[in-house]
Amino acid sequence: MNKMLLVLERLAPEAIDLIDTRYRILRHIYYHEPVGRRQLCKELNLSERLVRSEIEKLKVRGAAVSAPAGISLSQSGRELLQDISEIVPSLFSIQPLAEKIKQSFNLQESIIVPGDSSQDHLSLKDLGRAAAGYLRKILKPDSVLAVTGGTTLAAMAAAMKGSTDMKDVLVVPARGGLGEGLEQQAGTIAAKIAVTLGAQYRLLHIPDNIEENTAEILKKDVHIKEILQLIKTSSILIHGIGPALEMAARRGLTPPIMAMLQEKNAVAEAFRYYFDEKGNIVYEVPGIGLEMSDLGNIETVVAVAGGRKKADAIKAVLSHGQLDVLITDEGAAREIMK
């Protein structure tokens, strides 16, 4: 495949430009359907003549359909977009970048989607779609899946496709609630994924940031203890990564702790742990859920995070060395490998 793409790039680079244009049109329709032609022109910065011509070609191929409300993708169009998404990394020279990250940080897998989700909200949706696709690939009967909260994981939950054959899978939140919007809570994301997959789920109805003595008392509660034991049997963990000070502010950490994080050069946060740029843990928020010591018992640990602004945070968590899979975008990946 790589040799074929290299030959194509040398012989007919305009063919790759055409594929890029059609991919962008398909992708935009997928996320906004039904969408008008003028909206496509404006948001993709393409001429109306070009968009009209490309839409007609997609309709002839059965990939797009028009209605008074706008343009939508047919089922074959959705399948075509999925197929194109799998070769786009090679077309745009992203695959070699993914391989470099995989080798540099000793990962099992590195998946990169085009774009920079710091600047393009569709790249965030692409991240979610890539994570949902990877999750469906690795889920097995009797899997216990733990997920954290956040916008990227919410995008993954939204991109999950329905199923009826996952009744033996259990989905749980990796931690309690952070006080984010309801759709970004770990429990909401776990429940949404489970319902979409036809799987089972259990929830942890407690806040994520609580006093240490309160956490120890709650851990003795028979109901919380039972759910916590289930969480700790997770075979797959999918978590997000955030910039340290931004996440500390969202958690409502006190000014002295914020000052300490700055003093220790904390750059990243992942499921209650704060890391410096070398991947050392510099602070842990008391709470109930998965602990860093549990990760060694989890078969597959996946981080999903993107955007050039998160590059330092992602690199710090990679440097800690307990990740198996990274799903990110081109903006973050190129910054990480500078």
N, C-alpha and C positions, 0 to 999 in steps of 0.2 A: 504493500500500500504506500509506504513512504517513498519508495523509488518511483512509483507511478506518479505521485503528486509532485515530486521533484522534476520529473520530465515534463509534466503538464505546466509547471511554473516557468520552465525555461522555454518551452515551445509556444505556449499560448497563455501568457499571464492575464490577458483580457478575459479568459474563461474563468479564472479564479475571481476576478472582479465581478463578473456576472453572477457567479454562485453566491458571492458575498451579498450582492444586492437582493437576490431572491430570498436568501436566508433571512436577511433583515426584514423584508416585507412579510414573509411567513411568520416570523417570530412576533412582529408587531401586531399582526392580525390575531394571532393566537392569544395574546394577552389583553387585547382590547375589543375583541369581536362582540357585536357587529360594529365595524368601523367604516367611516366614510373615506372616499378617495382623497378629499382635500386634507383631512386630518393626517392621512399617511404621508402626503407630500410635505406638510408642514413639519411633522415630528421627525421624519427621516431625512429632511432636507434634500428631497429629490424633486425633479420636475414633474409636472402633472402629466406631460406626454409620456415620460418613462414609466410612471406608476400605472397609467392607463394601459400601456402596452404589456407590462409585466402581469398585471391582474388578468388581462385577457388570456395570456399564455397559461397562467395557473388554472383558469377556469376551463380552458380546452383540455388540460391534463387531468381535470377532475379534482384538483387540489383545493380550489376556492369556489365559493358560491355567492351570488349576489341576491339581495332582497331589498325591499324598500328601506329597511332599518340600516342597511350597510352590508359590508363584505364579511364573510365568515369562512372558516376552514371546514372542509369536508373531513370525514374520517380518514380518507386516504391522504389528505393534506396534513393532518395531525401526525400520521405515521411517517410521512415524508419528512416533516420537521424533526421528528425524533431521530430518523436515520441520518439526516444532515448534521444534527447536533453531535453525533458520534464521530464524524470525520472533520468537523470544523477545527478542532485543536491541531490536527495535522496540516490542514489547509493554511492556517494562519500562523504556522511555526510555533504553536503553543506546546505541542507534544514534546519537543526536545526540552523545553523549559520545565515541564512536569517531570520529565525523567531526571533532570538535574536536581530538582528538589527532593525527589524520591531517594536518589543516591546520597545527597548531601546530609540528609537527616535520617537515613536508614529506615525508610517507611516501606510498608507493604504496597501502598498505592498512593498516587498523587493525581488528582483530577482537577483540571483547570478549565474554567469557562471563559469565553472572550469578554473583554470590557473591564470596567472599573465600577463596582457597585457604590463607590463613594460619590460618583458623578452620574451614574445611569441606573435608575431604579429597575429597569428591565434586567440588568445583570444580577441584581439581588434575586429576582424571580428565577433567573437561569441557575443560580446557585442552589435555590430550593429544589428546582426540577432535577438537577444533577444529583443532589443528595437523596431525593426520593427514589430516583432510579437505582442508585447504588444500594440503598437500603433494601429495596425489593429483591435485588440480586443476592444479597447475603443472608436474608431472613430464612430460617429453617424451622421446621416443626419444633415446638417446645422452646423456641428462642424467648429469652426475656430481654426486652429492649428498654433501656433507660434513656430519657431525653431531658435536656435542660430547656430553659425558656429563651426568649429573645426574638428579634425580628427575623433573623435568618432561619431559625428553626421553625418559626411560624410559617415562613415561605415554603419550607420543606413539607410541612403538614398540609398546606393548601395545595401542593402539587402532587400529593399521593393519589394514585389511581385506585378505584374500588376493586374489591376482591371478596370472595366468599370462602376461600380455602385457607384462612389463617386463624381458625378458631383455637388452635393449640398455642398461638403466640400470646404472650402477656406483655403489655406496654405499661411502664410506670414512669413517674417523674423522678429524675435523679436527685432532686432536692425540693424544698418547699417553695412557696411563692415569694417573689421578689417585690411585689407591689407595683408591677408594670400593668399596662392595659391587659384586660382579661384574655384577649386572643394571644398575648405573648407569654402568658404564664405557663410554666412547665406542665402543670396538671391539665390545662386546657389543650395544650399541644399533644400530650400523651393520649387524652381521650379522643381527640379528633383523628389521630393516626389510627387508633384502635378501631373506631367506628368505621372508618374508610376501609380498613383491611378485613373487617369482620373478626377482629381479634378481641381478646379480653383486656381489661385495664383495671388498675387500682390507683387510687389517688392518695396524696399526702396532704391533709388539710391543716397545714401549719405554715407560718411565715418562715422565710429562709434565714433572715438575720434576727436572731434572738440571743438573749444573754446566755453565757456558757452554762451557768447553774440551772437556768430554765430548760436548756436543751437536755441536760443530764436527767432532770426530773421527767421530762416528756418521754425520753427514751425508755423509761420504765413502764409507761402506760402499755397495757396489754395489746391494744389495737394498733398503736403506733409501732410497737415492737414487732408485731406480725408483718406490717407493711415494710418496715425497715429491713427485715430479714429477706423479704422478696426482692427488694431493691438491690440488696447485696449479692443476690444470685444472678445478676444481670450478665448476659453473655455478649451483649452489644451496648455500647454507650455512644450516643451522639450528642456532642456539646458544642456550644458557641465559644467565641473568644472575644473579649472586649478590651479597650484601652483601660488601664488601671484606674486613673483618676476619674475618668468618666463613669466607670462602673461604681467606684467608691461613692461618688456623689449621688448616683441613682439609688444606692443602698442606704443613703443617709448616714454614712459614717461620720463620727465626730471630728471636729477640727484637729485635735491632737493626733488622731489616727491618720487623717489626711496629710498632716505635716510629716508624720513618720514615713508614710509611703513615698512622699517626695524626697525625703532625706535618703531613703534606701533605693532611690531610682527605680521604683516599681513602674513597669510599662504595660503589664498584661494582667487580666483576670480571667479565670475559667473555673466554674462551679465552686465559688467561695475562696479560691486560692489566688494570691497575688504574687507575680513573678517579676524579677528584675531582668535586664536585657540578656543576661547569661543563662536564664532559665532557672535560677535559684528561687525557692519559695521564701518570700520575705514577710508574709502575713497570711493568716487564715481567719476568716470570719466564722465564729461559732454558729453551728446549725445542725440540722438533721438531714441525712441523706448519704450519698456516696462520699467516701473519703479518698484522699490520694492513695492511701495504702490499699484500697480495694482494687485499684486499676490493674494490678498485676494478675488478678484472678479473672479479669474480663477478657474474653477471646478477641474482640475487635473494638478498639477505641477510635472513634472518628471525630475529627473537628471540622466544623463547617463555618467558615468566616472569610470575608473578602473585603476589598477596598484598599486602595493605597494607604489610606490613613490608619489602617489596622496592621500594616506590614510589620512594624516593630513588635506589636503585641503577638502576632501570629508566630513570628520568628522566635520570640522568647519561649512560648509554649512548646514549639518544635524542639528548641534547645534543651528543654527539660527532659525529653527523651521517652515519654510514655504514650506517644501517639503511634497508631498503626496506619491511619489513613488521613490525608488532608484533602478537603474539597474547598477550593478557593477560586479567585478570579485572576485574570491576567494582570490587573493593576497591582494587586498585592504581591503576586508571584514575582513580577519583574523587580519590584522594590526589595523583596526579600533577598533576591540573588544578586543585587548590586554589589 
